[in-house]
């Protein structure tokens, strides 16, 4: 048993085989910020897909409504994205989608303003598939959830970037408010076959 565990840890430290997750970089905010960006990700060799894991808090001020995380690739702010999502709070479930959007959407990653509460804890995991491919569009899938003393929400999302360029940058941003200090975004590479 101990030899098996040592072998697994060793394979992860050395980059592992196909399907292995390797931590490429982590950003932990030291000050409040409305955006987080990973740049030059095309420099990472040997990976087919990327995964971003985020955990932390946002301060949304007094603005009511859902507070999702938005994603743009390669600084593209044009109407070149489409998304759909499903989300719920244990009582209600809703779904919607959009084409011709200017962003990808991670639904309910950090919650919504309710009862005067302004700070939300949340997390999400986002997969960016075939990010280096130049012969098809880029797709994303994500699972996010948030909690505060009066509200618990979860959402699943998928998005499309209608562009065949290889992805070089990933920008995460909020529609209002900021990610609090201590919020962490980690970028993982997933080995191909």
C-alpha positions in Angstrom: 0.0 0.0 0.0 2.7 2.5 1.0 4.7 1.6 -2.2 1.6 2.3 -4.3 1.0 5.7 -2.7 4.7 6.6 -3.2 4.4 5.6 -6.8 1.3 7.8 -7.3 3.0 10.8 -5.6 6.1 10.3 -7.7 4.2 10.1 -11.0 2.4 13.4 -10.1 5.6 15.1 -9.2 7.2 14.0 -12.4 4.2 15.1 -14.5 2.5 11.8 -14.7 1.0 9.9 -17.6 -1.8 10.7 -19.9 -4.7 12.2 -18.0 -2.5 13.4 -15.2 -3.2 16.9 -13.7 -0.1 19.1 -13.3 -0.2 22.4 -11.3 1.1 25.0 -13.7 0.6 28.2 -11.7 -1.4 29.7 -8.9 -2.5 33.3 -8.3 -3.5 34.2 -4.7 -4.8 37.7 -4.4 -3.0 40.0 -1.9 -5.5 42.8 -2.5 -9.0 43.1 -3.8 -9.3 42.9 -7.6 -12.1 42.6 -10.1 -10.0 40.5 -12.5 -7.6 37.6 -12.6 -5.7 36.6 -15.7 -3.5 33.7 -16.8 -1.2 34.7 -19.7 1.2 33.0 -22.1 -0.5 29.6 -21.5 0.5 28.5 -25.0 4.0 28.1 -23.6 3.1 25.1 -21.6 4.0 22.0 -23.6 2.5 18.5 -23.5 -1.0 19.4 -22.3 -4.3 18.9 -24.2 -6.7 20.5 -21.8 -6.6 23.0 -18.9 -8.4 23.2 -15.7 -8.8 26.2 -13.4 -9.8 25.7 -9.8 -10.8 28.8 -7.8 -11.9 29.3 -4.2 -12.4 32.4 -2.1 -14.7 35.3 -1.5 -16.1 38.2 -3.4 -17.4 41.5 -2.1 -20.3 42.6 -4.3 -21.3 45.8 -2.5 -25.0 46.5 -2.4 -25.8 45.5 -6.0 -28.7 43.0 -6.0 -28.8 40.1 -8.5 -26.7 37.1 -9.5 -23.0 37.5 -9.4 -21.3 35.1 -11.8 -17.8 34.8 -13.0 -17.2 35.8 -16.6 -14.4 34.5 -18.9 -12.8 35.9 -22.0 -10.1 34.2 -24.1 -7.3 36.0 -25.9 -8.7 39.4 -24.9 -11.7 38.8 -27.3 -14.5 41.1 -26.1 -16.6 40.6 -29.3 -19.9 38.8 -29.6 -18.1 35.5 -30.3 -19.3 33.3 -27.4 -22.3 31.2 -26.6 -23.3 29.6 -23.3 -26.0 27.7 -21.5 -26.4 26.8 -17.8 -28.5 25.2 -15.2 -28.6 26.4 -11.6 -30.5 26.0 -8.4 -30.8 26.6 -4.6 -32.4 23.4 -3.4 -35.9 24.8 -3.9 -35.8 26.4 -7.3 -34.0 25.4 -10.5 -33.6 27.6 -13.5 -31.8 27.4 -16.9 -31.0 29.8 -19.7 -28.6 30.4 -22.5 -27.3 32.9 -24.9 -25.6 33.1 -28.3 -23.7 36.1 -29.6 -22.4 36.9 -26.1 -19.2 38.8 -25.3 -18.1 36.3 -22.6 -18.2 32.7 -21.3 -20.2 32.3 -18.1 -19.5 30.4 -14.9 -22.9 30.5 -13.2 -23.3 31.1 -9.5 -19.6 30.7 -8.8 -19.9 33.3 -6.0 -23.6 33.8 -5.4 -26.1 36.7 -5.4 -26.8 39.6 -3.2 -29.5 39.0 -0.6 -30.8 40.5 2.6 -28.1 43.1 2.6 -25.3 40.5 2.7 -22.3 41.7 0.6 -19.6 39.0 1.0 -20.0 35.5 -0.6 -17.8 32.5 -0.3 -17.6 30.3 -3.4 -15.6 28.0 -5.6 -15.6 26.7 -9.1 -13.8 24.2 -11.3 -13.6 25.0 -15.0 -12.3 22.8 -17.8 -11.0 24.3 -21.1 -10.9 21.6 -23.7 -8.4 21.3 -26.6 -7.1 24.8 -25.9 -4.3 24.5 -28.4 -6.4 23.2 -31.3 -6.5 25.4 -34.4 -9.0 23.3 -36.4 -12.0 23.6 -34.1 -13.7 26.1 -31.7 -12.9 26.0 -28.0 -15.3 24.7 -25.5 -15.5 25.1 -21.7 -17.5 23.4 -18.9 -17.7 24.5 -15.3 -19.3 23.7 -12.0 -19.6 26.5 -9.4 -21.2 27.0 -6.1 -21.6 29.6 -3.4 -22.8 30.0 0.2 -23.7 32.7 2.6 -25.8 32.5 5.8 -29.1 32.7 4.0 -28.4 31.3 0.5 -26.7 28.3 -1.0 -26.5 27.9 -4.8 -24.9 25.7 -7.4 -24.7 26.0 -11.1 -23.3 24.1 -14.1 -22.3 25.8 -17.3 -20.9 25.1 -20.7 -19.6 27.7 -23.2 -18.2 28.0 -26.7 -15.7 30.5 -28.1 -16.5 30.7 -31.8 -12.9 31.0 -32.8 -10.3 28.4 -33.9 -7.2 30.2 -32.5 -5.1 28.5 -29.9 -5.9 30.0 -26.4 -3.0 32.1 -25.0 -4.8 34.1 -22.2 -7.7 33.4 -19.9 -9.3 36.4 -18.2 -11.8 36.0 -15.2 -13.8 39.0 -14.1 -16.9 40.0 -12.2 -19.8 42.1 -13.4 -19.7 44.1 -10.1 -17.5 44.1 -7.0 -14.2 42.4 -6.5 -12.5 39.2 -5.6 -11.3 39.5 -1.9 -7.7 39.1 -0.8 -6.9 35.4 -0.3 -9.0 34.3 -3.2 -7.0 31.7 -5.1 -7.0 30.7 -8.8 -4.9 27.6 -9.8 -4.2 26.6 -13.3 -3.7 22.8 -14.1 -2.6 21.2 -17.3 -4.1 17.8 -18.3 -1.8 15.5 -20.3 -3.0 14.2 -23.6 -2.7 10.7 -25.0 
